Amino acid sequence: MKRSLAGFLLFFLASCVTPMSPSDVDEVTTCKGTTLADIRKNLLLEGFKIEQETSSDLITNFKQTDIWHNDRQFLRITAVEVGEKTFKLKVRRKSLRIHRGDNYDMGMHGHDRRSRASSTIVLDFSRPIEVEDEDDQAYYQEHFDRHMQLRKQICGM
């Protein structure tokens, strides 16, 4: 019992992440010394498609960035001018995963007329369901380098 509890605690502590401070989040979500045209060019070179654009902001379509088995990850970037040659970035994440209900169940499922236990096997090969999750990027200290790399790709710095 103690060994399994210790293993669980070790797994739990290893999976913990530390939220970034507001100043660090500001650092990885702000482009300084650039223009909207430069940001647009950088996004296009990174494979994003521009969905909407005005003279002071732009929004990309979702671009697939990762795939693991049937799970796919997408990013959408929004850049908004907040000052002279200063843009604030908002990153939106979307994941699509395939949930399959393929399973079977064997066991005791009631009694027959003579009060004997009966065994049944239930097979369920239902159609896969695509599950979509979408939310704003969460910023964790352990992923600081990854966030800085994305900012560099967008801002060109």
Secondary structure by P-SEA (a helix, b strand, c coil): caaaaaaaaaaaaaabbbbbcaaaaaaaaccccccaaaaaaaaaaaccccccccccccccccccccccccbbbbbbbbbbbccccbbbbbbbbbbbbbbbccccccccccccccccbbbbbbbbbccbbbbbbbbcbbbbccaaaaaaaaaaaaacc
